[in-house]
Amino acid sequence: MKRILPIIVVVLLGMAKVSAAETTNGLPILTLEAAQAIALKNHPQIAAANYRSLAAQEAVKESRAGFFPNATLYADGVLADSQGTRILAGGLNNPSVYDRGAGGVQVSQLITDFGKTANLTASSKFRAQAAMQNADATREQIFLQVRVGYYSALEAQAVLQVAQQTVDTRQLLLDQVSVLASNQLKSELDVSFARVALGEGRLMLQQARNNSDDAMISLATTLGSREPQPFQLVESSQTNFSNLSDVSALEETALTQRPELLSARSEREAAVRLARSERDARLPTVSALGVAGGSPDHNSHLQDDYAVGGVQLSLPLFAGGYYTARQHEAELKAQSEDEVLRSAEDDIVRDVHLAWLNVNNALEQLTTADELAHNAAEAFDLAQARYKIGSTSIVALSQAQLSLTSAQIADTNARYNVLIQQANLDYQTGVLK
C-alpha cells in the first residue's frame, strides 16, 4: 500500500549509530540511540538517582561497621590539689582524682548480638538494592521521555513538510489560475478561491513551524540541555513490535522486570529485616573490651602504665516500652510495604493492558490512515485533472486538496503514534532500553 509521508532523512538499511558530529544541511545529525546516550549523561534526574544509589551503598557500610573492632584513643591531663580529691556526689562511687597526664586506647569487638546487626545490615543491603532499582526506573522513565520527544519532533517536522508542500502546491495553483484568468479562461472567482486556499495553507504552515520549534525545545530539555539546539533527526525505521497477541505474557514480563516492582520488593524485604533487627534489640549483646595505656607524668599513687581486658554482656531489662514499640512500629511498616507492593503489581498489570490496547488501536488507525491518504491522493489527482479540462469547479478542487492535506497529516500522526505507543508498551513491560 502506498503511503504518502514526507521523508525527513533517508537512512540506509543497517546504518548504526550516527555521531552527533556528522552534519546535514549544517545541522548535527541526532539518532535515537545518540539522544538516549546524551540524556543518560546529562539529565539531572538520572544523576540524582545515581547519587541516591551511591548514598544507599554507604549506608550498608555504616550498618556493617558493627561487625568490626572499634578503637578509640584517649588522652587526659588532670590537675588536682596537693592531697588529691574525691568525687563525693553524682554517682554511687567516689573515685579518687590525682594529678596525671596519661594516654591510652580502648578496643571493643562485638562477639554477638544475636542477629541485630546482621538483620540491620541485611535491611541496608535491600534498601541499597531498592535505590539501584529506582535509579534503573528513573533511567527508563527518561528513556521513554526521550523516545516520545524524539518521535514527537519527527512528527512535527513531518507535518511541517506536509504544510510546506501544501503551500507550494496552492501557490502553483494560484499562479496557474491567475494566468488563465488573465487570458479569460478562468474567472476571478477562481482566483479568489485560490488565494483563500493559499492563505489557509500559509496559516497552517506557520502553526506547523511553531509546533516543530516547540517539539525541538521539549526534546532538548529531555536531553538535559537548558538551551535548545537544532538537530537533524533520523527517520525511525522501527519495525519490531512486542507480541501483541498475548497480553498475559506481557503482564508476566512486567511483573518480573519492571524496576519499580523490583524496588518495591526490595523495600519490603528491607522493612522485614529491620523489624527483625528491632526484635533482636531486646536480646543480650556480648562484646570483648580491652583498654591499655600509660602515664608518663602522674601522682605517686598511680602506676606508669595499665592494661585490662574482659567480656561484657548487656541486656536491656526495662525502657518504658521503648524496644517493644520500635519492634511493633517496624512490623507495621513491613505490613504496609506488603500492601504497597500488591497495589504496585495491580497498577502495573492495568498499565500494561492499557498500553497493549493502545498499541493495537494505533496499528488499526495507521492502516485506516494509510488507506485514507491513498484515496485522498487519487481523489485530488482526479479533481485536478477534471479542473484542468473545465469539468469541475475550483471549489471541488480546493475541497480535494484540503482532504489530501488532512489525510497526509492524519497518516503522519498515526505513524508516529504507533511508535510512541510501542515505546510506552516497552516501558510498561520493563523492556525499554
Backbone torsions as a table, in degrees:
resi	resn	phi	psi	omega
1	MET	NA	130.6	-178.8
2	LYS	-72.1	130.0	179.6
3	ARG	-113.7	122.7	-178.2
4	ILE	-93.8	93.0	-178.2
5	LEU	-134.6	139.6	174.6
6	PRO	-70.6	140.3	179.4
7	ILE	-106.6	121.4	-176.9
8	ILE	-81.5	-49.7	-179.4
9	VAL	-137.2	134.3	176.6
10	VAL	-85.6	122.3	-176.3
11	VAL	-113.2	126.7	177.9
12	LEU	-70.6	143.1	178.0
13	LEU	-64.0	138.7	-179.8
14	GLY	83.1	5.1	-179.8
15	MET	-68.6	129.1	-179.2
16	ALA	-90.1	-162.5	-176.6
17	LYS	-61.9	130.3	-178.6
18	VAL	-100.0	130.8	-179.2
19	SER	-68.8	143.3	179.0
20	ALA	-68.0	-12.0	179.1
21	ALA	-75.1	-23.8	176.4
22	GLU	-69.9	147.4	-176.5
23	THR	-130.6	152.7	172.6
24	THR	-134.4	125.3	-177.7
25	ASN	55.6	35.0	177.9
26	GLY	81.9	-1.6	-179.2
27	LEU	-108.7	140.1	176.9
28	PRO	-67.5	138.9	178.4
29	ILE	-79.6	135.2	179.1
30	LEU	-127.7	114.1	174.1
31	THR	-87.4	167.0	177.9
32	LEU	-64.0	-40.3	179.1
33	GLU	-63.3	-41.3	178.4
34	ALA	-66.6	-37.1	178.0
35	ALA	-62.3	-42.2	179.1
36	GLN	-66.0	-37.8	179.0
37	ALA	-65.4	-39.8	178.3
38	ILE	-65.2	-43.7	179.0
39	ALA	-64.1	-39.0	179.3
40	LEU	-62.2	-32.6	-178.4
41	LYS	-85.4	-35.3	-167.8
42	ASN	-108.5	-21.5	-170.7
43	HIS	-69.6	129.0	-176.5
44	PRO	-65.6	-31.0	179.8
45	GLN	-66.7	-37.0	176.7
46	ILE	-66.7	-43.1	178.5
47	ALA	-62.5	-42.3	179.8
48	ALA	-62.7	-42.1	179.4
49	ALA	-65.3	-37.6	177.5
50	ASN	-65.4	-40.4	177.6
51	TYR	-64.2	-39.5	177.7
52	ARG	-64.4	-36.7	177.6
53	SER	-65.1	-43.1	178.0
54	LEU	-64.3	-38.7	178.2
55	ALA	-64.0	-39.0	178.8
56	ALA	-64.9	-33.6	177.2
57	GLN	-68.0	-33.0	175.4
58	GLU	-67.5	-32.8	177.3
59	ALA	-64.0	-31.6	175.4
60	VAL	-63.2	-42.9	177.9
61	LYS	-62.9	-36.9	178.8
62	GLU	-62.8	-44.8	-179.0
63	SER	-69.0	-38.3	-176.8
64	ARG	-72.7	-18.4	-179.2
65	ALA	-61.3	-22.3	179.1
66	GLY	-64.4	-19.1	178.9
67	PHE	-80.7	-15.0	-173.1
68	PHE	-101.2	159.9	178.9
69	PRO	-61.6	151.6	178.1
70	ASN	-120.5	115.2	-178.4
71	ALA	-114.3	135.3	-179.1
72	THR	-131.5	131.6	179.0
73	LEU	-97.4	133.1	-179.3
74	TYR	-120.5	150.6	171.8
75	ALA	-145.1	132.4	-178.7
76	ASP	-128.8	142.0	168.9
77	GLY	-131.5	113.9	-171.9
78	VAL	-124.6	136.1	176.9
79	LEU	-125.2	118.4	178.2
80	ALA	-117.6	177.2	177.0
81	ASP	-71.0	174.2	-171.3
82	SER	-64.8	-23.5	-179.4
83	GLN	-96.3	-0.7	-171.7
84	GLY	78.9	168.6	-178.6
85	THR	-146.1	164.7	178.3
86	ARG	-125.0	148.0	174.0
87	ILE	-87.7	114.8	-173.0
88	LEU	-98.7	-8.9	179.9
89	ALA	-141.9	159.7	177.0
90	GLY	105.8	-1.6	178.4
91	GLY	-175.9	-178.9	178.9
92	LEU	-83.4	-15.5	177.8
93	ASN	-104.3	162.7	175.3
94	ASN	-134.9	71.4	-175.7
95	PRO	-66.5	151.3	176.3
96	SER	-78.6	148.3	177.5
97	VAL	-119.6	121.6	-178.1
98	TYR	-122.3	157.3	172.6
99	ASP	-60.7	133.8	177.5
100	ARG	-168.8	157.4	166.7
101	GLY	-130.0	116.0	-170.0
102	ALA	-142.2	157.6	175.0
103	GLY	-143.9	154.9	-179.3
104	GLY	-170.4	178.0	-179.0
105	VAL	-135.1	141.9	177.3
106	GLN	-118.4	131.4	-179.6
107	VAL	-123.4	129.5	176.3
108	SER	-127.2	144.8	-179.5
109	GLN	-137.2	124.5	177.0
110	LEU	-67.9	128.3	174.5
111	ILE	-91.1	-52.6	174.8
112	THR	-162.6	143.8	169.1
113	ASP	-125.6	21.4	174.0
114	PHE	57.8	41.2	170.7
115	GLY	101.4	-8.7	-176.4
116	LYS	-62.3	-52.8	-178.3
117	THR	-68.2	-36.9	179.3
118	ALA	-62.7	-45.1	179.2
119	ASN	-69.2	-35.1	177.6
120	LEU	-65.9	-39.3	177.2
121	THR	-66.2	-42.4	178.3
122	ALA	-62.2	-40.0	177.7
123	SER	-60.7	-42.5	179.1
124	SER	-64.7	-37.5	178.6
125	LYS	-64.2	-42.8	178.5
126	PHE	-64.9	-36.8	177.4
127	ARG	-67.6	-34.9	176.2
128	ALA	-65.9	-40.9	175.6
129	GLN	-61.6	-41.6	178.5
130	ALA	-61.7	-39.8	179.4
131	ALA	-65.7	-39.6	177.4
132	MET	-64.8	-40.9	179.4
133	GLN	-69.3	-33.0	173.9
134	ASN	-65.4	-36.2	176.0
135	ALA	-64.4	-40.0	175.9
136	ASP	-62.8	-41.1	179.5
137	ALA	-63.8	-41.2	178.1
138	THR	-63.1	-41.8	179.3
139	ARG	-62.5	-42.0	179.4
140	GLU	-67.5	-35.7	176.7
141	GLN	-63.0	-42.1	178.8
142	ILE	-67.7	-38.8	177.4
143	PHE	-61.8	-39.1	176.9
144	LEU	-63.7	-43.9	178.2
145	GLN	-61.5	-38.6	179.1
146	VAL	-64.2	-45.3	-179.2
147	ARG	-64.1	-45.4	179.2
148	VAL	-62.3	-44.5	178.4
149	GLY	-63.6	-39.7	-179.6
150	TYR	-66.2	-48.2	180.0
151	TYR	-67.0	-35.5	178.2
152	SER	-65.3	-38.8	177.6
153	ALA	-66.6	-42.0	175.9
154	LEU	-61.4	-42.3	179.3
155	GLU	-62.2	-44.0	-179.8
156	ALA	-64.3	-38.8	178.4
157	GLN	-69.0	-35.6	177.7
158	ALA	-66.7	-42.1	176.9
159	VAL	-63.9	-37.7	177.1
160	LEU	-61.1	-40.0	179.2
161	GLN	-68.9	-37.2	175.1
162	VAL	-60.8	-43.7	180.0
163	ALA	-63.5	-40.2	179.2
164	GLN	-66.0	-41.6	177.0
165	GLN	-63.0	-36.9	178.8
166	THR	-65.0	-44.6	178.7
167	VAL	-62.3	-44.0	180.0
168	ASP	-61.1	-42.8	-179.4
169	THR	-64.8	-43.6	-178.2
170	ARG	-71.1	-31.8	175.4
171	GLN	-66.1	-41.3	177.9
172	LEU	-63.6	-41.0	178.5
173	LEU	-63.4	-42.5	178.8
174	LEU	-61.5	-43.2	179.5
175	ASP	-62.0	-42.7	-179.3
176	GLN	-66.8	-44.9	-178.9
177	VAL	-65.9	-36.6	179.6
178	SER	-64.1	-40.4	178.4
179	VAL	-65.9	-42.7	179.4
180	LEU	-65.5	-38.2	179.1
181	ALA	-67.1	-36.4	178.8
182	SER	-66.4	-24.8	176.0
183	ASN	-95.8	9.1	177.4
184	GLN	61.6	30.4	174.5
185	LEU	-95.3	-19.2	174.5
186	LYS	-132.9	158.4	-177.8
187	SER	-88.0	164.7	175.6
188	GLU	-66.6	-22.6	176.8
189	LEU	-63.3	-39.0	177.4
190	ASP	-63.6	-39.5	178.1
191	VAL	-63.2	-42.9	179.8
192	SER	-62.3	-44.2	178.2
193	PHE	-62.3	-38.3	-179.8
194	ALA	-67.1	-36.9	177.9
195	ARG	-67.3	-41.0	177.6
196	VAL	-61.4	-44.3	179.5
197	ALA	-62.6	-39.7	178.0
198	LEU	-65.6	-41.5	177.8
199	GLY	-61.7	-41.8	177.9
200	GLU	-64.0	-38.2	178.4
201	GLY	-64.9	-39.1	178.9
202	ARG	-66.3	-39.0	175.9
203	LEU	-61.5	-42.9	178.2
204	MET	-63.6	-39.3	179.2
205	LEU	-64.4	-42.7	178.9
206	GLN	-62.5	-41.5	178.8
207	GLN	-67.4	-40.3	179.0
208	ALA	-64.9	-38.9	178.4
209	ARG	-65.3	-40.2	177.8
210	ASN	-65.2	-41.9	178.6
211	ASN	-63.7	-36.6	178.3
212	SER	-65.7	-42.5	177.7
213	ASP	-64.1	-41.3	178.2
214	ASP	-61.0	-44.1	-178.5
215	ALA	-64.6	-37.2	180.0
216	MET	-70.0	-35.4	176.5
217	ILE	-66.0	-42.8	178.8
218	SER	-63.4	-39.2	178.4
219	LEU	-63.9	-42.1	180.0
220	ALA	-61.9	-40.4	178.0
221	THR	-64.2	-40.5	178.4
222	THR	-63.6	-30.0	178.2
223	LEU	-78.7	-2.1	179.5
224	GLY	87.9	19.1	-179.4
225	SER	-105.1	135.0	179.0
226	ARG	-78.4	-33.2	-179.1
227	GLU	-102.7	136.3	178.0
228	PRO	-68.1	144.3	178.4
229	GLN	-134.3	126.0	-179.5
230	PRO	-72.7	139.6	176.9
231	PHE	-130.0	156.9	167.1
232	GLN	-96.5	108.4	-175.6
233	LEU	-83.6	147.6	-178.4
234	VAL	-92.1	127.8	179.5
235	GLU	-58.5	128.2	-178.8
236	SER	-71.1	139.3	177.1
237	SER	-121.6	29.2	-178.2
238	GLN	-65.4	128.7	177.8
239	THR	-127.7	-6.7	-178.4
240	ASN	-89.4	123.6	179.7
241	PHE	-122.6	157.5	178.2
242	SER	-64.3	163.5	176.4
243	ASN	-70.1	100.0	-172.4
244	LEU	-86.2	0.5	-178.8
245	SER	-88.2	-16.4	-175.5
246	ASP	-131.7	92.4	-178.4
247	VAL	-71.2	-27.6	-179.8
248	SER	-64.1	-35.2	176.9
249	ALA	-65.7	-38.3	177.2
250	LEU	-65.3	-38.9	178.9
251	GLU	-64.8	-41.5	178.4
252	GLU	-64.1	-39.6	177.1
253	THR	-61.2	-43.6	179.5
254	ALA	-63.1	-40.7	-178.0
255	LEU	-67.3	-20.9	-179.9
256	THR	-103.1	-17.6	-173.1
257	GLN	-120.2	-18.0	-178.5
258	ARG	-62.5	121.8	-177.8
259	PRO	-62.7	-27.9	176.7
260	GLU	-63.1	-39.8	178.4
261	LEU	-70.2	-41.2	177.2
262	LEU	-60.4	-39.6	177.9
263	SER	-65.7	-42.0	179.0
264	ALA	-63.4	-38.1	177.7
265	ARG	-67.1	-39.6	177.2
266	SER	-65.8	-39.2	177.4
267	GLU	-63.7	-38.1	177.6
268	ARG	-64.3	-45.2	179.0
269	GLU	-64.2	-37.0	177.4
270	ALA	-63.4	-40.4	179.1
271	ALA	-66.7	-38.3	178.0
272	VAL	-64.2	-45.4	179.6
273	ARG	-66.2	-35.3	177.7
274	LEU	-66.0	-38.8	177.1
275	ALA	-62.5	-40.0	177.1
276	ARG	-65.2	-38.7	178.4
277	SER	-62.8	-41.2	178.4
278	GLU	-67.6	-33.7	174.8
279	ARG	-64.6	-43.6	-178.2
280	ASP	-71.3	-14.0	179.3
281	ALA	-64.2	-18.6	179.5
282	ARG	-87.6	-3.0	179.9
283	LEU	-89.8	164.6	-178.7
284	PRO	-64.9	157.0	172.8
285	THR	-122.1	125.4	-179.1
286	VAL	-113.5	125.5	-177.8
287	SER	-135.7	151.3	171.6
288	ALA	-98.4	138.2	-174.8
289	LEU	-133.8	132.9	176.9
290	GLY	-137.5	139.2	-179.5
291	VAL	-133.9	134.5	178.1
292	ALA	-147.8	149.1	179.6
293	GLY	-179.3	-172.0	-179.8
294	GLY	-150.5	164.4	-178.6
295	SER	-134.4	99.2	-179.8
296	PRO	-68.7	-22.4	-179.1
297	ASP	-137.2	116.5	-173.8
298	HIS	-157.8	168.8	175.5
299	ASN	-66.6	153.9	-177.5
300	SER	-64.6	-19.7	178.1
301	HIS	-74.4	-13.4	-175.0
302	LEU	-103.6	155.9	177.7
303	GLN	-87.1	167.4	-179.5
304	ASP	-72.9	-34.1	-179.3
305	ASP	-145.3	172.5	-177.2
306	TYR	-154.1	154.7	176.3
307	ALA	-158.9	138.0	-179.9
308	VAL	-153.5	148.4	177.9
309	GLY	-149.3	160.4	179.9
310	GLY	-178.5	-178.9	177.5
311	VAL	-114.8	132.7	-176.3
312	GLN	-117.6	130.9	175.7
313	LEU	-117.1	129.9	177.7
314	SER	-127.2	140.1	-178.4
315	LEU	-141.3	117.6	178.1
316	PRO	-70.1	124.3	-179.4
317	LEU	-96.6	-46.9	-177.3
318	PHE	-152.0	129.2	178.3
319	ALA	-138.9	29.6	177.7
320	GLY	70.1	26.2	-179.1
321	GLY	83.8	9.7	-175.7
322	TYR	-62.0	-50.7	-175.9
323	TYR	-68.4	-39.4	178.7
324	THR	-63.9	-41.6	-179.8
325	ALA	-65.4	-40.2	178.6
326	ARG	-65.1	-38.6	177.6
327	GLN	-63.7	-46.5	179.7
328	HIS	-64.0	-39.1	177.8
329	GLU	-60.5	-45.7	-179.1
330	ALA	-66.4	-38.7	179.0
331	GLU	-65.8	-39.9	177.9
332	LEU	-66.4	-37.2	176.8
333	LYS	-66.6	-35.8	177.1
334	ALA	-65.3	-40.3	176.4
335	GLN	-64.7	-36.2	176.6
336	SER	-63.6	-40.4	178.5
337	GLU	-63.8	-32.7	175.3
338	ASP	-60.5	-45.1	-179.3
339	GLU	-69.4	-36.3	176.9
340	VAL	-62.2	-42.0	178.6
341	LEU	-63.6	-44.6	-179.6
342	ARG	-62.2	-40.9	177.9
343	SER	-64.5	-40.6	179.7
344	ALA	-64.5	-39.6	177.9
345	GLU	-63.4	-42.9	178.3
346	ASP	-62.3	-42.4	-179.1
347	ASP	-65.0	-39.8	-177.8
348	ILE	-69.5	-39.5	176.0
349	VAL	-60.3	-42.8	177.8
350	ARG	-63.1	-45.7	-177.0
351	ASP	-64.4	-38.5	178.3
352	VAL	-64.0	-43.4	-179.3
353	HIS	-63.5	-42.7	179.1
354	LEU	-65.1	-41.3	179.0
355	ALA	-64.9	-38.1	177.2
356	TRP	-62.4	-43.7	177.1
357	LEU	-62.8	-40.6	-178.5
358	ASN	-65.9	-37.8	178.3
359	VAL	-66.2	-44.9	178.8
360	ASN	-62.7	-40.5	177.9
361	ASN	-65.4	-39.5	179.1
362	ALA	-64.6	-38.3	177.9
363	LEU	-66.0	-40.0	177.2
364	GLU	-64.5	-41.8	178.8
365	GLN	-64.9	-35.1	178.6
366	LEU	-64.6	-42.5	177.8
367	THR	-60.8	-44.9	178.9
368	THR	-64.5	-41.2	-179.5
369	ALA	-66.4	-37.0	175.9
370	ASP	-59.6	-48.1	179.8
371	GLU	-62.4	-41.5	179.8
372	LEU	-62.6	-44.2	179.6
373	ALA	-64.5	-39.8	178.8
374	HIS	-64.1	-45.6	179.9
375	ASN	-66.9	-39.1	179.6
376	ALA	-65.0	-37.1	178.3
377	ALA	-65.0	-42.9	177.9
378	GLU	-64.8	-40.4	179.4
379	ALA	-64.4	-39.6	179.7
380	PHE	-66.5	-43.6	179.0
381	ASP	-60.3	-40.8	-179.9
382	LEU	-67.9	-44.0	179.7
383	ALA	-64.2	-37.5	179.6
384	GLN	-66.5	-41.4	178.9
385	ALA	-66.4	-41.9	179.6
386	ARG	-66.1	-35.0	179.8
387	TYR	-68.5	-36.8	-179.0
388	LYS	-64.2	-33.5	-179.8
389	ILE	-92.5	1.4	174.2
390	GLY	82.6	16.1	-178.8
391	SER	-93.2	-0.8	176.3
392	THR	-145.1	165.1	-175.9
393	SER	-92.6	166.3	177.5
394	ILE	-68.4	-22.3	177.2
395	VAL	-64.0	-44.5	178.2
396	ALA	-65.2	-39.0	177.9
397	LEU	-64.4	-43.1	179.4
398	SER	-63.9	-39.6	178.5
399	GLN	-65.0	-39.9	178.0
400	ALA	-67.1	-37.3	178.3
401	GLN	-67.0	-41.6	177.7
402	LEU	-64.0	-41.1	178.8
403	SER	-63.5	-38.4	179.1
404	LEU	-65.2	-45.1	179.7
405	THR	-61.7	-45.4	179.4
406	SER	-62.1	-40.4	179.9
407	ALA	-67.0	-39.5	178.2
408	GLN	-64.3	-42.2	178.5
409	ILE	-66.0	-42.6	178.6
410	ALA	-62.4	-39.2	178.7
411	ASP	-66.1	-41.1	177.3
412	THR	-62.7	-47.7	179.4
413	ASN	-60.9	-41.4	-178.9
414	ALA	-65.1	-38.1	-178.9
415	ARG	-63.3	-48.4	-177.9
416	TYR	-76.6	-23.3	175.1
417	ASN	-65.4	-35.2	175.9
418	VAL	-61.0	-45.8	-179.3
419	LEU	-64.5	-40.5	179.6
420	ILE	-66.3	-44.0	-179.7
421	GLN	-67.7	-35.0	176.5
422	GLN	-66.2	-40.2	176.8
423	ALA	-61.9	-39.9	178.2
424	ASN	-65.7	-39.2	177.9
425	LEU	-65.2	-41.6	176.7
426	ASP	-60.3	-40.7	179.2
427	TYR	-65.5	-45.4	-177.4
428	GLN	-64.3	-30.0	179.2
429	THR	-90.3	-4.0	176.5
430	GLY	80.6	21.8	-178.6
431	VAL	-115.8	12.2	-180.0
432	LEU	-77.6	118.8	-178.5
433	LYS	-127.8	NA	NA
